[in-house]
Amino acid sequence: MLAKVVSFGLKGVDGYKVDIETDVSNGLPRFEIVGLADTAIKEAKERVRSGIKNSAFEYPTKRITVNLAPADMKKEGAIYDLGIAVGILSCNFDYGIKREKEFAYIGELSFDGSVKKVKGVLPLLISARKLGFKKFIIPKENLIEASFITGIEVYGVQSLIETVKFLTGEINIEPVKPCKFEEISSKQVYSLDFSHVKGQKQAKRALEIAAAGGHNLLMIGPPGSGKSMLAKCFPSILPDMTFEEALEVTKIHSIAGELDLKKGIVCTRPFRSPHHTASTVSLTGGGSNSKPGEISLAHNGVLFLDEFPEYSRQTIETLRQPLEDGVITVARSNATITYPANFMLIASMNPCPCGNYGSKDRECKCSPSQINKYLSKLSGPIMDRIDIHIEVDNVTYEQLKSQSEEESSAEIKKRVDKARERQLERFKNDKNYSNAKMSAVQTKKYCKLDEAGEELLKNAFERLKLSARAHDRLLRVARTIADLEGKESIEAKHIAEAISYRTLDRKYF
Amino acid sequence: MSEKQLLIYFLSQFDLAPNKVEEILNGLNGNFTFSALSKLKLDKIVSAVMAEKILERAEERYAKIYLENLEAIQIKLICKYDEDFPKKLLAIDDGPFFLFYKGDISLANLKSVAIVGTRLPSNYGRMITEKFAKTLANAGLVIISGLAYGIDSIAHRQALNQNGKTIAVLGSGLNNIYPADHSDLAREIAEKGLLISEYCPSAKATRYSFPTRNRIIAGLCDGVLITEAGIKSGTLYTRDYALDYGKEMFAVPGNIDSDKSALPNEIICSGQGMGVRSAEDILKVLHVENVAKKEKKKVQSLTIDEQAIYSQLADGAKSLEELEKNCNMSMSDLNSCLTMLELRGIISRMPGGVFCLC
């Protein structure tokens, strides 16, 4: 007896169709799975057998062979359990399963026959829709996640018995009602708000510019000056995610198993802050079973690297390509996978190993060579990709206790949104969404300076000994500052302000 | 070049102490030839290893190759007996015998001030050093220092910025700039000023070479200015040598609880030197006229915002946050004004986002 059902497997962030072919024939009782299955799938034998038995179905004492086609793709995870079980049961006519071919199956089986949640449902369904599939049976727990995809029918099941009854027509399950993204996203609030941060006007201004133009930013300041707090507030002033962006983010989070299944979709911009001991692979993604890394989880959001120079040199350098291209391609022995990684980098560091260099009230105990060694961890190419650097100093007690009203994130966000609108308008014919990602040609085209501006820039280069690579960065930041002000042309004062955000280009020793 | 000259220059490559060189030359009894040198019992004067090294190469052709090599790397060599040798170094007992240099050696005979101090100055020290160096250089004095991190390099840079003259005395060979970060600065000084070392070009800096270097700094200058230095710093050597040589000693007073002002304060309290409040105090003692007095014009051409900032900073250095609070300006305007002022050379920015008047 042969049964054939459909399921889907994941390669990177995209799904591909997997045919589950089940053959039940006479012979010594035996259960074999073929088709480049990993350990989790091989163990499906045990789960499927127990699941079937404990659901009070009869487990065939025959020779069972399951093939997962295409046979040359390495398959992972427990998502094929449900499909395999349905395949075996539909070989037995006694149960009267007829509609098994109409659906695609995703789900893990438990010994008691219940269907458990799995990772990566959203990307699987999106890919399946593209391939023309319409009907799906998935674990009920994953249902909310699936409800954001239109144009397909998704049925949530809790157990194998329920699935079989549904397939025989004994019971009816309603497909999940589609959810409106706007309804959910408008309810989202960020837990941290800039109104909670006292003082730090300079940093707030710089973060506003960074948010408006998508610029990467580095904060330099002594320990306890509130760098992390500022960074954590940062997502709250970023423009809202569009549905497409949210889907992309949710896809990645779903694959990594980081998705909040009660919400089903990520509608706030992600904020990731891996510790500085993080391995390179955990940041970039990859590994033996190819999972997206922190930089992909920060896609469309913020990657915050606290204590930037403490990360290993290799880890920092791997950020170069994704910062430039917005994607990361990891090549491993079994596959080459591209994950999206279009994040904004917010980094923070101390000015020196002891942290007090340049501080008003504490003395630095480091030697110049120690400081140089510390700073030299940040290579030129990486610094080249960070547009804004600012110094953050300790907040005084008076500032901390002051009753003055601080500007809320919502107010800042309004200005940011306006500046972004201008950029969308400017780049509507280009493949670009923000000032920070302007190419050299675009910079030349959109960042024209008047005479006073040119003069100022020239003067700045000579006096402040700015590096050549700072030139285009400066122009892009100045462009954003002008956008924030609603000005079409870049004026001298915009350039002047942009220059003040290039702290690290100066030589202090 | 006579054989005598060749022989003397030949000895420069061994980094011998000046008195050893004299001893060797005296031992030759007026017979300055390489053959006489090979017969000399060198191991009585220098170590056996060194003696062997000298004898190994004591030939005219080697000496010529050595000098040609020096020329090829554009390093000039001068010895005590030469006419151009800095007069002030002849006046001190333990002056160097040889000097390797790049640049204009005549600068060493001009009136000069050595500005020395800690490698890791506070913002106060940084600001004060900049101010003093600027005025002194403008008044035509040569600024001498040691190319080290901190006060030294600030003094050099300020002098160069003002198109003034500056001399850097190294504790390492000229081909082995220490700290390596300052190679660019050294190149600029060699072009526009003078770079000196007592050590042969390939010599590496050692912990002993810096104190001996400091005696040349003290010897070359007419006065020593110590802006900021700890009580146990290498600047102590410069102070001691300068006092020994009878040079003027200036110190900038600082807070009594600041470690970095400990040495200048000690100098002032013990009466070893004079406390100075501005570069004019130094100029008076050295009988140099102060030429630059254009400060007031600058202030007049400022915008209202810029004037507000200027008057704030006239009270002393302020951080960005303080300026924002006191000037009642938005952060964006403040940042752009500050940059404008900085570019016009009216204020300067220091680590930690602190600003002060130049």
HADDOCK unambig.tbl for C-alpha pairs under 7 A between the chains (distance, minus, plus):
assign (segid A and resid 201 and name CA) (segid B and resid 331 and name CA) 6.70 0.50 0.50
assign (segid A and resid 202 and name CA) (segid B and resid 331 and name CA) 6.18 0.50 0.50
assign (segid A and resid 205 and name CA) (segid B and resid 331 and name CA) 6.80 0.50 0.50
assign (segid A and resid 358 and name CA) (segid B and resid 123 and name CA) 6.98 0.50 0.50
assign (segid A and resid 358 and name CA) (segid B and resid 351 and name CA) 4.75 0.50 0.50
assign (segid A and resid 358 and name CA) (segid B and resid 352 and name CA) 4.45 0.50 0.50
assign (segid A and resid 359 and name CA) (segid B and resid 352 and name CA) 5.82 0.50 0.50
assign (segid A and resid 368 and name CA) (segid B and resid 120 and name CA) 6.66 0.50 0.50
assign (segid A and resid 368 and name CA) (segid B and resid 149 and name CA) 6.84 0.50 0.50
assign (segid A and resid 391 and name CA) (segid B and resid 352 and name CA) 6.11 0.50 0.50
assign (segid A and resid 391 and name CA) (segid B and resid 353 and name CA) 6.10 0.50 0.50
assign (segid A and resid 393 and name CA) (segid B and resid 352 and name CA) 6.72 0.50 0.50
assign (segid A and resid 459 and name CA) (segid B and resid 343 and name CA) 6.76 0.50 0.50
assign (segid A and resid 460 and name CA) (segid B and resid 343 and name CA) 6.13 0.50 0.50
assign (segid A and resid 463 and name CA) (segid B and resid 343 and name CA) 6.52 0.50 0.50
assign (segid A and resid 493 and name CA) (segid B and resid 336 and name CA) 5.44 0.50 0.50
assign (segid A and resid 494 and name CA) (segid B and resid 336 and name CA) 6.94 0.50 0.50
assign (segid A and resid 496 and name CA) (segid B and resid 336 and name CA) 4.52 0.50 0.50
assign (segid A and resid 496 and name CA) (segid B and resid 339 and name CA) 5.46 0.50 0.50
assign (segid A and resid 496 and name CA) (segid B and resid 340 and name CA) 6.32 0.50 0.50
assign (segid A and resid 497 and name CA) (segid B and resid 332 and name CA) 6.45 0.50 0.50
assign (segid A and resid 497 and name CA) (segid B and resid 335 and name CA) 5.14 0.50 0.50
assign (segid A and resid 497 and name CA) (segid B and resid 336 and name CA) 4.04 0.50 0.50
assign (segid A and resid 497 and name CA) (segid B and resid 339 and name CA) 6.81 0.50 0.50
assign (segid A and resid 499 and name CA) (segid B and resid 339 and name CA) 6.88 0.50 0.50
assign (segid A and resid 500 and name CA) (segid B and resid 335 and name CA) 6.13 0.50 0.50
assign (segid A and resid 500 and name CA) (segid B and resid 339 and name CA) 6.05 0.50 0.50
assign (segid A and resid 509 and name CA) (segid B and resid 149 and name CA) 5.67 0.50 0.50
assign (segid A and resid 509 and name CA) (segid B and resid 150 and name CA) 5.66 0.50 0.50
